[in-house]
Amino acid sequence: MRPGLVTDPGDYPWSGYRSHAGDAAMHWPTEPEEYRRLAASSEAPASAYRELFKQPLAAYDLQAIRAHLDKYCAPGSGKFQDEIEAVAGRRAKIVPQGRPRKPKDGAEE
């Protein structure tokens, strides 16, 4: 197993999974809107939340997460990465290594 990855989301110490799945009491100022929309009743979101984690990640998604973590970059949309860059003051996107390619003769940049 790679360092930093856990087999069960409840094992990650900085995760809110245990609270959202109903396994532990954590007192958040408010529950995220996305969490409340998972189910109609106040008890059902925890059950629906646990179901989300029963499906394994697609190999492509897992590969993308690992690539970003290996380079200390933020996985997510371009907008999310832009926001992280603004807050953190550092690059959050994976950029190609090396110098940009020169245009071919007669081609415009």
Secondary structure, DSSP 4 states (H G I P E B T S, - for coil): --TT--SSGGG-TT-SHHHHTTSS----SS--HHHHTT-SSSSHHHHHHHHHTTSPPPHHHHHHHHHHHHTT---S-HHHHHHHHHHHSS--S---SSPPPPPPTT---
